[in-house]
Amino acid sequence: MFWLSIILAASVPIVLAGGLINRNKGNGKGIGWQFIRFNVLSISIPTIGLLALNGVLISEASTLIAAAMAYSFAKTSD
């Protein structure tokens, strides 16, 4: 269980750094809504797994994570 927690915790900065490196390669793309959605998913899924694995997933944390996901996926691209 300890190693799984380490892997989940380490996956968040690795995925975020990889996404930023990919965006900043000089291809002219900025940080748009798709990248924001990617970040929300890459942060929330391991966070939910960590909290559930350690038995501290409470309703307030679930509500905040769900609200962040709902906000990022409800936004329409203009």
N, C-alpha and C positions, 0 to 999 in steps of 0.2 A: 504494500500500500504506500510505503514511503517513496519508493522509486517511481510509482505512477504519479504521485503528487509532484515530484521533481520534474518529470517529463511534461506534465500539463502546465506547470508554472513556467518552464523554460520555453514552451512552444509559443507563448504570447509574444515576447520580445523578438524571437527569431522570425516569426511570421510578419510582424510589423516592420522589422528592419528589412526583410526581403521585399516587402511591398513598396517601401519607400525607395529602396535601391532601384527596383524595377521602374518606378515612376520617374525617377530622376536620371535616367540613362541618357537624356538629351533627345528624346523623341517628341518633345513639344507637348506632352500631356501634363495637365495640371492635376490637382487633387479634386476630383469630381464626386458626384453622388455614388457612383459605383464603388469608388475607392473607400468612401466613408462607410458604405454598407459592408464591404469586405472587412474593414477594421472592426466594425461592431460585431460581426460574426466571429472573427478571429480572437476577439477578446472575450466575448460572452460565453461561447461554448466551452473553452477550457476552464473559465471561472466557475460556471455552473458545475462542471465535473469535479473541480477541486472542492467546492463547498459541499456538494453532495457526498463525495468520497470521505470527507472528514466529519460529516454529520452536523454541519453548521449552516445548512441551507435553510434560511428562515423566509417567511413570507415577505418581509420588507425588501430583502435582497432580490428575491424573485420578481417582485413588482418593479423595482428599479431597472433590472436587466430587461424585463419584458417591455417596459416603457421606452427604453433606448432602442430596442429592436423595432418596436412599432413605429417610433418616430422616423427612424432611418429608412424603413421600408414603405412607409405611407407617403413619403415625400415624392412628388412627381418631378421628373426632370423638366426643367423649363427651357 
